[in-house]
Amino acid sequence: MRCIGCGAIIQTENKDALGFLPAGALDKKIKNDEALYCQRCFRLRHYNEIAPTQLTDEDFLKLLKKVGQQDALIVNVVDIFDFNGSLIPNLHKLTGNNDLLMVANKRDVLPKSLKVGKLTAWLKEQAAKKGLKPQEILVTSAKNKADVIELMTAIEQYRRGRNVYVVGVTNVGKSTLINAIITQASGDQELITTSRFPGTTLDMIEIALDEKTSIIDTPGIIHRGQMAHYLEPEDLKYVSPRKEIKPKTYQLNAEQTLFFGGLARFDFINGERQGMTAYFDNEINIHRTKLDGATAFYEKHQGTLLSPALVATKLVRHEFSVSGKTDIVFSGLGWVRVPERARVAAWVPEGVDVEKRKALI
Ligand code: GDP
C-alpha cells in the first residue's frame, strides 16, 4: 500500500520515517474504503504543516543513476524564474545517453511581452552551458490546460513506447504538472500532494500510460543554493511568485544601493548612470539608498522598513564586473538587469547562490 500523495509505502511502525500512518487510522481508512494518505501528506493537505524529509542527496544521486541505466525518456522540469537554481547538478552525466525533454515551467511569472521563441533560444543556450542537450525545450505554465496538453503530446512523441521519468529539484512545479497530467488523462482531481514547501514529494510514484509503461514521478532533490531554504514558511510566497512580475526600472547613479526587503541587497559601485531593472515578486519591498551607510541602514531597518526579515543568517557580499546586458541573479528570489558597463555587488543570505548571466530580457 502506498500513500496516494507522495508515493511512500504506508507503514505504522516509525512515526519519523516516510509513509507513517497510525495503525488505528489505517484500519479506519481501509474499513471505509478511503483514499490512503500518510500522516505527513494528510497534514500538509489539511493544515499546511510540514515534517522534515529523509531523502538525502546521496539517495537522490543513486536514484538518478538508476534512472540513467534504463532506456527511458527523461523529462526534466525546471523553473524559468529560478533557472540555474533549478538545474540538477551533473544531470547529463547521471542520465547518460537517454533522451531528454526539458520543461521550463512557471511561464506565467515572466512578463507576457517576452516572446516564447526568444525565451526558448535563451534556455537552450543556458542548458548547453551546463552540458545539457535536450531534444526539445517546452515552455509551460502548470496551471494552463493548453500547455499541459502540449506537454502530454510531446511526451508521447519522444518516449517512443518507453517509460518516462520526471525529474527536477523541489519547488519547480513538478507535482503540479503531474497532477495536471493525471487530471487531463483521467478526470481525477489532485491525487498527488502539491504545496509551497520545498521538498514535499517523496519516493517514486507511478502513473500507468498503457499496459506496459508508466510515467514515474521521482522525488525532488533539495537544491541548497535556493533562497527558499532560508525563509520562514510564511515568507515563501516571495520566492514563488503567483502573478506576472512587474519589472521595476531604477535610474541609478554609482554609489547607490537597492534593498530587496531584508533578504538581499544590490550595490552599484561604479559606472555611468543607467536604468537597472529589478525582476522580483511584486510584493517585495524595494528600497533605494546611498551605498555609503547602507550597512548601518540595513541593521537599523531590517524587519521593519526592510521586510520580510532574514532569520538566523547574514548577508554575504559577491562582487561582479559587468560589460553590458547582464542579469545579476539572486537564486530563486529574482534578478537585476544591468544594461551597461558597471561594477556591482550582490548580497544574499549565506549559502544562497548568486550568478552573472546573459540578460534574459
Ligand atoms: P514540486 O516540488 O516541484 O513538486 O513543486 P510543486 O508542484 O509543489 O509547486 C511548487 C510551488 O510552485 C507551488 O506553490 C505551486 O503552486 C507553484 N507552481 C507550480 N507550477 C506553477 C506555474 O506554472 N506557475 C506558477 N506561478 N506557480 C507554479
Residues whose N, C-alpha, C, O or C-beta is under 5 A from the ligand:
A	BS01	GDP	N105 K106 R107 D108 V109 T140 S141 A142 K143 V169 T170 N171 V172 G173 K174 S175 T176 T194 S195 R196 G199 T201 G220 S240 P241 R242
